[in-house]
């Protein structure tokens, strides 16, 4: 639904869920190394995937 709204109004949509779980949503992000040891937060690899998704939408990295 969010993707459809973004399409209808010309907005960008970043789906970390799609990236973490795969296009058919049947992949395990833990097996891919995207989830940290706590089982909840993104790992370093997962954060890199999120950054790649945002970069693909045209967002630049903010480096302090």
C-alpha positions as CSV (number, residue, x, y, z in Angstrom):
1,X,0.0,0.0,0.0
2,X,2.8,2.4,0.8
3,X,4.5,1.7,-2.5
4,X,1.3,2.4,-4.3
5,X,0.9,5.7,-2.5
6,X,4.5,6.7,-3.4
7,X,3.9,5.8,-7.0
8,X,0.6,7.7,-7.2
9,X,2.2,10.9,-5.7
10,X,5.6,10.6,-7.3
11,X,7.4,9.9,-4.1
12,X,10.3,7.6,-3.3
13,X,9.8,4.5,-1.3
14,X,12.6,2.5,0.4
15,X,11.6,-1.0,1.4
16,X,14.2,-2.4,3.8
17,X,11.8,-5.3,4.3
18,X,12.2,-6.3,0.6
19,X,16.0,-5.9,0.7
20,X,16.3,-7.9,3.9
21,X,13.7,-10.7,3.1
22,X,14.2,-10.8,-0.7
23,X,11.8,-10.1,-3.5
24,X,9.5,-13.0,-2.5
25,X,9.9,-12.3,1.2
26,X,11.1,-15.8,1.8
27,X,14.8,-15.2,2.7
28,X,16.1,-15.1,6.2
29,X,18.0,-11.9,7.0
30,X,19.8,-13.6,9.9
31,X,21.3,-16.1,7.5
32,X,22.3,-13.3,5.2
33,X,24.1,-11.6,8.2
34,X,21.9,-8.6,8.2
35,X,20.7,-8.9,11.8
36,X,23.0,-8.2,14.8
37,X,23.7,-10.6,17.7
38,X,20.8,-9.2,19.7
39,X,18.4,-10.6,17.1
40,X,16.6,-7.3,16.6
41,X,18.8,-4.6,15.3
42,X,20.6,-4.4,11.9
43,X,24.2,-5.6,11.8
44,X,27.0,-3.7,10.1
45,X,26.1,-5.6,6.9
46,X,22.4,-4.8,7.4
47,X,23.2,-1.1,7.9
48,X,25.3,-1.1,4.7
49,X,22.3,-2.6,2.8
50,X,20.0,0.1,4.2
51,X,22.5,2.8,3.1
52,X,22.7,1.2,-0.4
53,X,18.9,1.4,-0.7
54,X,18.8,5.1,0.3
55,X,21.7,5.8,-2.0
56,X,19.9,4.2,-4.9
57,X,17.0,6.7,-4.2
58,X,19.4,9.6,-4.5
59,X,20.2,10.2,-0.9
60,X,23.8,11.0,-0.1
61,X,25.5,9.7,3.0
62,X,26.0,12.0,5.9
63,X,29.4,11.6,7.4
64,X,30.2,13.5,10.5
